[in-house]
Amino acid sequence: MMSFLFPTLIISLIFILFKKFLEILRRGQCCYILHYECYKPSNDRKIDSQMSGDIVLRNKNLGPQEHKFLLKAIVNSGIGEETYVPRNIVECRENSTTLADSVLEMDEFIFNTLDNLFKKTGISPKEIDVLVVNVSMLSLSPSLTSRIVNRYKMRENVKTFNLTGMGCSASLISMNLVENVFKSLKNAFAIVVTTESIAPNWYNGSEKSMILSNCLFRSGGCCMLLTNKNSLKSQALFKLKHLVRTHLGAIDEAHNCCFQKEDTQGLLGFFLGRSLPNSATRAFVENMKVLAPKILPVRELLRYIVVSFFQEMKKHFDDEKNNALSKKVSLNFKSGVDHFCLHPGGAAVIEAIKKSLELSEDDVEPSKMTLHRFGNTSASSLWYVLGYMEAKKRLKRGDSILMISFGAGFKCNSCLLEVVRDLEDGNVWKECVDDYPPKIMVNPFLEKYAWMNQENYQNSSYNGQK
């Protein structure tokens, strides 16, 4: 018996030592998230159902059918009464946006969140080694990174990256960029600034494929402080375990399913094509193929392989009727993931991922509540979802969080975070988290516009009143 155990123990010891050796080698390559700061705009920028309807109805380029289509889209959007828009929209100036409006929108967000981040962490702007800013639909000169460096008087050797055109998955792309830079920089600090420019990109035309973006996109943003200092591990909130990026840009259908363009009247907007759902599904599947082996336990992967094998064998022996009734085999992602942080791109997007991963209503609650409270804030949306989980005190030490986001191109990016310590900061949700989820989910848009039908709508003089 002892002669059998001895070589087994030796092999186990060698394996443990080899694993520790790898951990030492990778110690400087770890990526920790020390803090994240979501932006909450001022109350004078809130947009309720009444204002949403007014914005739609004051668009002179829309006819009766377009009005009805857009109002119904708002009804089904999943958005509540307290999302935010830029000041030029509140002031009824969406048709006459200036560069100053765009700059003001960025300054309000960036300086508010960065001021809070530096204050709460005690980190000085001069300690920052890497700065990444991602805003898909705005490119200023000098860049937004230069604007930040100037405001906070950062060091002359700070490495800056200004990303545009990356869509709603840009924050994970930015994190991946930081993760790669950390491989050549030891004991470094990095800041990621992620938001979207809404002020100059409000579509005022009549094409249905382009007016949908006005229903979902809202103002917001987030700043994250990251480090690879192992000495700060105990102070971190999360550790980045895995990050997978999938890009289907080589496929014409995927590349052309969503992009910025001018309509037939020359009005600039963001086009959402009918091939978008198929492209998103394909990108999602390809991404999960790479991610699943990295995050799921071996027993679940073996179960999937074995069950899939027997299902394939069964197809060769069963008749056609039984084949049609055979149950589809799927991976159980909940066997390796504790929390799901899904991009709240819209109610349909959340439901599609819920169905694909066989998630429960509790799993998608954070994403649905984020969509209801803040809308789709593009690349920063994931961090509002994460903030909801933290405010609800659901994130405990050792928990794993799967983030999934999509972006134009077409891209699907995902990452797995490990919770380093118990978290319970109320963050941007502090004042309202106790109200979510509501006992009765009221749709204010449905209550206001449910009266619409073809007959009484055409008799309403398009003023949004019965």
Protein Blocks (a to p, Z undefined) as FASTA:
>chain_A
ZZmmmmmmmmmmmmmmmmmmmmmmmmmmpccdfbdcdddddfklgccfklmmmmmmmmmk
bcfklmmmmmmmmmmnopafkbccdfklmnopmmmccfklmmmmmmmmmmmmmmmmmmmn
opafklpmbdcdddfkbccdddfklmmmmmnopafkbccdddehkljmlmmmmmmmmmmm
mmmpghiaddddddddfklmccfbfbfklmmmmmmpccddddddddfbfklmmmpmbdcf
bdcdddfklpmklmmmpccdddfkopacddddfklmmmmmmmmmmmmmmmmmmmpcfklm
mmmmmmmmmmmmmmmmmcfklmmmpccddddfklmpfbdcddffbjklmmmmmmmnopaf
klmmmmmmmmmmnopnhjmlmmmmmmmmmmnopacghiacddddddehiacdddddddfb
dcfbfklmlmmmmmpccfbacdfklmmmmmpcfklmmmnoonopZZ
